[in-house]
Amino acid sequence: MRPSNIPPLPVGRVLRNGLAGVRAGGGPLVARAAILMAVPTAVRLVSVATGNYWTNLALWILALVVAGYGAWPVSRTALAAVSPGAGTGPPRDDWWARDGFVRSSAVFFLTVAVGTLFFIVPGIMVLMIYSLYAFLIVERRATGFQALARSAEMTSGNRIRLLGVVFVCALLFVPGVAALYWMGTLDGGGQEVAGSIAFWLLGTPAVAISFTSVAAAYRELAHG
């Protein structure tokens, strides 16, 4: 139940601001989203080529760290895109903030993945509670644990509405995932490479919109 003193998150406005943020971020945002999206795509291609369980497991664990480095510029660009005229991040040489972001991202995505794999609902709850951590590190240079704790405070009372934002963003990935698995069934699985490329191409705009939409939600909750 949402406490009466917490204003409701305007889901419609958040999504509109997210789309506007993609337009404002332009080519740099899409390019950085493409680099981030290349991480799971590359792991998928290597997994298909090797077919070894332990190799694939090691690759996915490594991808959690690599994705953190890829998500750093995307998060900064997305927050800047929905924050015209505002200072949105630490200087480029602020290595400790970036590296803290990478560690937090690895922990966050691993926790969400494990929770979703085994229990689903706990994984979704973790996603809702801690989804704003990235922008707290980018804008306020919070440490990893501070960002996670502050995200839990900020999302209190609005997690169901935030789930609505995330659900809409998740729908954007459906075409890419469908292409990946549909093309993987063609020619006895001989179109895996083509399916992975389609997944990357269709998933890149979905990543860009997702980041700007969650950044817009953060902006509403941080300054609403």
C-alpha positions in Angstrom: 0.0 0.0 0.0 1.3 3.5 -0.9 1.7 5.9 2.0 -0.6 8.9 1.6 2.3 11.4 1.8 4.1 9.8 -1.3 2.8 11.2 -4.6 2.0 8.5 -7.2 4.5 8.0 -10.0 2.9 9.4 -13.2 3.5 6.3 -15.4 2.2 7.9 -18.6 4.4 11.0 -18.2 7.4 8.9 -17.4 7.0 6.8 -20.6 6.5 10.0 -22.6 9.6 11.5 -21.1 11.5 8.3 -21.8 10.6 8.5 -25.5 11.5 12.2 -25.5 14.8 11.3 -23.9 15.7 8.9 -26.7 15.2 11.7 -29.2 17.3 14.1 -27.0 20.0 11.5 -26.6 20.1 10.9 -30.3 23.0 9.0 -31.9 25.3 8.8 -28.9 22.6 7.1 -26.8 21.7 4.6 -29.4 25.4 3.8 -30.1 26.1 3.2 -26.4 22.9 1.1 -26.2 24.1 -0.9 -29.2 27.5 -1.6 -27.4 25.7 -2.7 -24.3 23.3 -4.9 -26.3 26.3 -6.5 -28.0 27.4 -8.1 -24.7 24.5 -10.7 -24.4 24.5 -11.1 -28.2 28.2 -12.0 -28.2 27.8 -14.4 -25.3 24.9 -16.0 -27.1 27.0 -16.5 -30.3 29.9 -18.0 -28.3 27.5 -20.3 -26.4 26.1 -21.6 -29.6 29.6 -22.2 -31.0 31.0 -24.0 -27.9 28.0 -25.8 -26.5 29.9 -26.4 -23.3 28.0 -25.8 -20.0 30.9 -24.6 -17.9 32.3 -22.4 -20.6 28.9 -20.8 -21.1 28.5 -20.3 -17.4 31.9 -18.6 -17.1 31.0 -16.4 -20.1 27.7 -15.3 -18.5 29.4 -14.4 -15.2 32.1 -12.5 -17.1 29.3 -10.7 -19.1 27.9 -9.4 -15.8 31.1 -7.4 -15.3 31.4 -6.4 -18.9 27.8 -5.3 -19.1 28.5 -3.0 -16.1 31.1 -1.1 -18.0 28.8 -0.9 -21.0 25.8 0.3 -18.9 27.8 3.1 -17.3 27.9 5.4 -20.4 24.3 4.4 -21.3 23.1 5.4 -17.8 24.9 8.7 -17.9 23.6 9.6 -21.4 20.1 8.5 -20.5 20.0 10.6 -17.4 21.4 13.6 -19.2 18.8 13.1 -22.0 15.9 13.4 -19.5 17.6 16.2 -17.5 18.1 19.1 -19.8 20.3 21.8 -18.3 21.2 19.7 -15.2 24.5 18.3 -14.2 24.0 14.6 -14.3 27.3 12.8 -13.6 30.8 12.8 -12.2 33.7 13.8 -14.3 35.0 11.3 -16.8 38.1 10.7 -14.7 36.1 9.7 -11.6 37.1 6.1 -11.7 35.9 5.1 -8.3 32.3 6.0 -9.1 32.4 4.1 -12.3 34.0 1.0 -10.8 31.5 1.1 -7.9 28.8 1.2 -10.5 30.2 -1.8 -12.3 30.3 -3.9 -9.0 26.8 -2.8 -8.1 25.5 -3.7 -11.5 27.0 -7.2 -11.3 25.5 -7.8 -7.9 22.1 -6.3 -9.0 21.8 -8.3 -12.3 23.0 -11.5 -10.7 20.5 -11.2 -7.8 17.6 -10.4 -10.2 18.6 -13.3 -12.5 18.8 -15.8 -9.6 15.6 -14.6 -8.0 13.8 -14.8 -11.3 15.2 -18.2 -12.3 14.2 -19.9 -9.0 11.3 -17.8 -7.6 10.2 -15.2 -10.2 8.3 -13.0 -7.8 11.4 -12.2 -5.6 13.4 -11.5 -8.7 10.7 -9.0 -9.9 10.6 -7.4 -6.4 14.4 -7.0 -6.4 14.2 -5.3 -9.8 11.5 -2.9 -8.6 13.2 -2.0 -5.3 16.7 -1.4 -6.6 16.1 -0.3 -10.2 17.1 3.4 -9.5 20.6 2.5 -8.1 22.4 3.4 -11.4 21.2 7.0 -11.5 22.0 7.5 -7.8 25.6 6.5 -8.5 25.7 8.6 -11.7 24.2 11.8 -10.3 24.9 11.7 -6.6 28.1 9.5 -6.7 26.7 7.2 -4.0 28.6 4.1 -3.2 27.0 0.8 -4.3 25.4 -0.1 -1.0 24.2 3.5 -0.5 22.7 3.6 -3.9 20.8 0.3 -3.4 19.5 1.5 0.0 18.5 4.9 -1.3 16.7 3.2 -4.3 14.7 1.1 -1.8 13.6 4.3 0.0 12.8 6.2 -3.2 10.7 3.4 -4.7 8.7 2.8 -1.5 5.0 3.3 -2.2 5.5 3.4 -6.0 6.8 -0.1 -6.8 3.7 -1.3 -8.6 3.6 1.8 -10.8 7.3 1.4 -11.5 6.5 -2.2 -12.4 4.1 -0.8 -15.0 7.0 1.2 -16.5 9.3 -1.8 -16.5 6.6 -4.0 -18.0 6.1 -1.7 -21.0 9.8 -1.6 -21.5 10.0 -5.4 -21.3 7.4 -5.6 -24.1 9.9 -3.7 -26.4 12.2 -6.7 -26.2 9.6 -9.2 -27.4 10.3 -8.7 -31.2 14.1 -9.3 -30.7 13.6 -12.4 -28.5 11.0 -13.8 -30.9 13.3 -13.3 -33.8 16.2 -14.9 -31.9 14.2 -18.1 -31.2 12.2 -18.2 -34.4 15.3 -17.9 -36.7 17.1 -20.4 -34.4 14.5 -23.0 -35.5 15.1 -22.5 -39.2 17.3 -24.9 -41.1 17.6 -27.2 -38.1 19.1 -24.4 -36.0 21.4 -23.2 -38.8 20.2 -19.6 -38.5 21.5 -18.9 -35.0 23.9 -16.2 -36.2 21.2 -14.4 -38.1 18.8 -14.7 -35.1 21.4 -13.2 -32.8 22.0 -10.3 -35.1 18.3 -9.6 -35.3 18.1 -9.8 -31.5 20.9 -7.2 -31.3 19.4 -4.9 -33.9 15.9 -5.0 -32.5 17.1 -5.0 -28.9 19.2 -1.8 -29.2 16.3 0.7 -29.4 14.6 -1.3 -26.6 17.6 -0.8 -24.4 17.8 2.9 -25.1 14.1 3.5 -24.3 14.3 1.3 -21.2 17.2 3.3 -19.8 15.6 6.7 -20.5 12.3 5.6 -19.1 13.8 4.4 -15.8 15.9 7.6 -15.8 12.7 9.6 -16.2 11.1 7.6 -13.3 14.2 8.4 -11.2 13.9 12.1 -12.1 10.2 12.1 -11.0 10.9 10.3 -7.7 14.1 12.3 -6.9 12.7 15.7 -7.6 8.9 15.2 -7.6 
